[in-house]
């Protein structure tokens, strides 16, 4: 129940707003008619940030209580309680213009299956916007490590791994912006916000 306040207040979390700004710049329009898929939608912070940009929004999350909070925002046309990949596998190909995963890949680690399904669901030129925790310290590549489970219980991914995934699945990397994802124990958690185009 205190999830949003903890994230936005205590942890200074504003990734949804940052991704929305980046997407708006990509679209070059105040309002679009996008159909969007919010992966790991949680309490709907991404939905709230994106609602001015999209015409139709679908959210998926494992937690029923999170989904109840997302429903209360009244920005989603459909909310589904399911595993991300299983949910996507049940959706029709080429049915979304946009997929967003804000602080979701940090709980998955290996992204091959997730990225493959997102590519299948996106229409031509569709966008995938997401955040990761940086595996590469200070932007330096970590040799031969795709992802790592950290002491925090969250995963970080390497830029080389992401570039490989993008290339393998036919995505063009439109933008990669270094940012502070949140502040934990007084320390910034460094990450990257990315927009890929199908």
Residue, then its C-alpha position, 0 to 999 in steps of 0.5 A: x500500500x505504501x509502494x508508490x510513496x516509498x519509490x517516488x519519495x524515499x527512493x527518488x524514483x522517476x523512471x516512468x516520467x523519464x521514459x515518457x519524455x524520451x518516447x514523446x521526443x521519439x514520436x515528435x507529437x503531443x498525442x499519439x494513437x499508440x496501443x501500449x503494453x506495460x510489462x510488469x505494470x505494478x501499481x501503474x506508475x508507467x501507465x499514469x506517465x504514458x496516458x497522455x501519449x497512448x490511446x489504448x493500454x494493456x498492463x501485466x503483472x504477477x501481483x493481484x494487489x499491485x494490479x488493484x492499484x493500477x486499476x484504480x488509476x483508470x488508465x488501462x483498458x485491460x489488466x492481466x495477472x500473469x507471467x510476462x512471457x506467458x502473457x505475451x505468448x497468448x497475444x496476437x502478433x503485431x498488436x502493439x505500437x509500444x512496449x514498456x518495461x520500467x525496472x522490470x528487467x532487473x528481476x528477470x536477468x536473461x532477456x532472450x525470450x522476453x525480447x523475442x516475444x516483444x518483437x513478435x508483438x510489435x508492429x513495424x517501427x514499434x518501440x520498446x522502452x525499458x530500463x536496466x541496472x548497469x553491469x558495466x561499471x562506469x560504462x566499461x564493458x564487462x568481458x563475457x558476462x551478459x547479466x549478473x545477480x547482485x547482492x540486492x537480489x536484482x539483476x544487472x545486464x551488460x551493454x554488450x548483451x543488450x546490443x547482441x539481443x537488439x541485433x539478433x531480434x532486428x531492433x535498432x537502438x534509437x536511444x541509450x541514456x545513462x541515468x540514476x534509477x533511484x537512490x538507495x541507502x544514500x547511494x545512486x543506483x546507476x542505470x540506462x534507459x533505452x528505446x529500441x525500434x522494431 
